[in-house]
Amino acid sequence: MLGIGPFHARRGVNRYGATIDLAKGRCLPFHSLVKPGRILLDMGAGNCSDAQLLAILLGSGGRGYSALDSANALLDKYGTLAGLMNRPLREVAEVRGIKAVRAIRLAAAYEICQRLLKEVARDA
């Protein structure tokens, strides 16, 4: 369901009531009380925003912020998933809620994607 006017032209609302920035694939603040993992289970990974998928990888937030808040902070800082990947771990760990363990988790996910792409290209 889209609103009217230029402000709403790039925003939509998913079936859970979460406001989605369609141009950037991000949940906007105050998203909903439904966790990103539940959205993936109910609607499939293809229907999750970049921020929701990152939040699932991050696992949890901290006192006063959610994993989705941290995921949105990463996307705000780096612009896209491609902009985030292959960054120094120390730099990524400076984002609120990330720290070293979560930066390592993101680096591992990136490396898995790189290996998968190489494997697909080799088999093609």
Beta strands, then each sheet from edge to edge (+ up, - down):
strand 1: 11-13
strand 2: 19-21
strand 3: 26-27
sheet 1: 1+ 2- 3+
end
